[in-house]
């Protein structure tokens, strides 16, 4: 047996030994997967600031530059947000701003627009009232 054939045989044995014997005993030994955040973060507070009739520049100021501007649909801006932690999808949001010319017509997507949020007012917690102090008498 030549030296070259012996080297190939030893390399093949080392590779075969690493395939199944060590890995099952070390399940926590995996490749590290980083957290990936992509797109525009759009919060409920940001969407609540949008009102129909706002200009494109006002919408851009509130939400930021859209992630997708389609040349076939110039009156539509898409805001997409995606967050993966450890290789698994944790959060996915999609907001679409629809324009009529230069004015905002409506907002669609995962976050509730201001008009729908205003339809259901959130009850405020009851506040305790303290009686006013009696005025001091002058002598």
N, C-alpha and C positions, 0 to 999 in steps of 0.2 A: 504494500500500500504506500502510495507516495505521500509526501508531506502536504500537498495540496488537497488530496482526498481526505486526509485525516483532519485538516482544518475545517473543511466543509462539514464533515461528520460531527465534530465537536460543536460547531456553531449551530447545527440543526438540533442537537441534543439540548443545548442551552435555551434555544428558542422554544422547544417543545416543553421544557421544564417550567418555563415562565407562563405558559398559556393557561393552565387550569389549576395548578396546585397551590400557588400563593394567593392569587386574587380572591378566591372565595373566603379565605380566612381573614382577609382585610377589606371588609365591605366599605369602610370609611375612607379607604385609599382610592380616591377618584380624582379626576382632573377638576381644578377649580374653575367655576363658571362665574364670571363677573356679573354684576347687576347692570342691566342695560336700560337706559331711559331714552326714548326717542320721541320726537315730535314736539308739539306745543302743549304746555301745561295750561289747561283752561279750567278755572274753578267756577263754582256756582256764583261767587261774588262778581266775577268778571262778566258772566252771562247776564246777571241781574242789571248791570249797567247799560246793556244794549237796549235800545228803543227803536221801533220802526221809524224810518225816516232819517236815520243817521247816515252821514256820508261814508264813503269807503275809507277815507283817511281817519275818521273818528273811530270806525270799527277796527282799523289797523292799530290805532293808538291803544284801544282797550284790550284787544285779544292778541296783538302781535301780528307779525307777518304770517300769512297762511302757509301751511305746509304744501298744499297742492293748489295750483291755479291751472285750471283746464282751459286750453285754447279753444276747445269745442263748446265749452260752457263758460263764457266770460262773466256771467252774472252769478257764478257760484264759487265760493271759497270753502275749502275743506281744511279743518283743523283736526289732526289725528294725534293721539297720545298713546304711547305703549310703554309699559314698564315690565321688564322681566327680571326676576330675582332667582339666581341659581339655575338658570335655564328654563324656568317655568313662568308662564304668563301670569302676572299678578293683577294687572290693571290694563284695560283697553277702553279708551273713550274716543268718540267721533262727534264732531260738531260741524254743521254745515250752515254757512251764512248765505242767504239768497238775496240778491239785489235786483232792483228794477231800475235800470240806468245807473245812477250814482247813489241811489238811496237804498237803505236796508229795507227789505220787504219782510223777511221772517228768518228765524233761527230754528234749525232742526238738529236732532241728535240726542245724545245721552244725557246732557245736562239740561235741566228744565229752564226755559226762558223766563224772563221777568213777568210777562203777562200771565203765565200759568201759575207762577209762584204768588202773584198778587191775588189770584182768585181764591187761594186758601191761606188766609192770614194765620200766622202763628200766634197762639194765645200767650200773653205776657204773664209772668208769675205775679201773684198778688203781692203788693208792697204793704208793709206795716206802716200805719199812720200813727204818729205820736201826737198827743194833744199839745197845742201851743201853750207855752208858759204864760201864766197870768202876768199882766204888767205890774211892775212894782209901784206901790202907792207912795206918793210924795207926802212928806210931813211938814 
